[in-house]
Amino acid sequence: MNNLDFNDENSYTDPNNLATFTTGNGWSPVLEFNGILDDNGYSINNLFIDMEKIDEVGLFGSTMADAQILNLGLENVNIKGEDGVGALIGVNNGGYITN
């Protein structure tokens, strides 16, 4: 496994998808995440989200009480939203986050 870099076409199975995540609105936040993500110390680089009039914006727009996000790094992020905005999580509804 490698780090995920949204600006590196080698991070995509189909390099044509690079424009989908680096222009326009960029990444679409995962809403109501209630699972477990252990990224084993890898990082996500160059995450881009431009949703200035939308709430709950981040890699995860919202997490629920049973969510666990472990060992995940973010580098060089550009996130725009209305309310509940964060690089990793826009709104955490009781989930467990740790490095």
C-alpha positions in Angstrom: 0.0 0.0 0.0 1.2 3.6 -0.7 0.2 7.0 0.4 -2.7 8.4 -1.7 -1.9 11.7 -3.5 -4.8 13.2 -5.3 -2.4 15.2 -7.5 -0.4 12.2 -8.6 -1.9 10.2 -11.5 -0.1 7.1 -10.3 -2.6 7.1 -7.3 -5.4 6.3 -9.7 -6.4 3.1 -11.4 -7.6 5.3 -14.3 -5.4 8.5 -14.5 -8.3 10.3 -16.2 -10.0 10.4 -12.8 -7.4 12.9 -11.6 -9.4 15.9 -12.9 -12.5 14.6 -11.0 -10.8 15.1 -7.6 -8.7 18.1 -8.3 -11.1 20.5 -10.1 -14.7 21.6 -9.6 -16.0 20.5 -6.2 -13.2 17.9 -5.8 -13.8 15.1 -3.4 -17.4 14.3 -2.2 -17.3 13.9 1.6 -18.3 10.5 3.1 -21.4 11.2 5.2 -22.5 9.3 8.3 -19.4 7.1 8.4 -19.9 4.4 11.0 -17.1 1.9 10.2 -13.5 1.4 11.1 -10.7 2.8 9.0 -7.1 1.9 10.1 -4.7 3.5 7.6 -1.6 2.0 9.2 0.3 5.3 9.2 -0.2 6.1 5.5 -1.3 9.6 4.5 -3.7 11.3 2.1 -2.1 14.2 0.3 -3.5 17.1 -1.7 -7.2 16.5 -0.7 -9.3 19.2 -2.4 -12.9 20.0 -1.6 -14.7 23.2 -2.7 -18.2 23.2 -1.3 -18.5 26.7 0.1 -22.3 26.6 0.7 -22.5 23.0 2.0 -22.4 21.9 5.7 -20.4 18.8 7.0 -17.4 19.0 4.7 -14.2 17.1 5.1 -12.7 13.7 4.0 -15.6 12.4 6.1 -18.4 14.9 6.2 -19.7 13.3 9.3 -18.9 10.3 11.5 -21.3 8.4 13.8 -20.9 7.1 17.3 -19.4 3.7 16.3 -16.9 5.2 13.8 -13.2 4.6 14.4 -10.5 6.4 12.3 -7.0 5.3 13.2 -3.4 6.0 12.0 -4.4 8.3 9.1 -2.3 11.4 8.2 -3.5 14.3 6.0 -1.0 16.6 4.2 -1.6 19.7 2.1 -5.4 19.9 2.2 -7.6 22.6 0.7 -11.1 22.4 2.2 -13.9 24.9 1.8 -17.4 24.6 3.3 -20.1 26.4 5.2 -20.6 24.9 8.7 -19.0 21.9 10.2 -15.8 21.9 8.2 -12.6 20.1 8.9 -9.8 18.4 6.9 -10.5 14.9 8.4 -14.1 15.3 9.7 -16.7 18.0 9.3 -18.8 16.9 12.2 -17.9 14.1 14.6 -21.0 12.6 16.3 -19.0 10.7 19.0 -16.7 8.6 16.8 -13.2 7.6 18.0 -10.2 9.3 16.3 -6.6 8.5 17.1 -3.2 8.5 15.5 
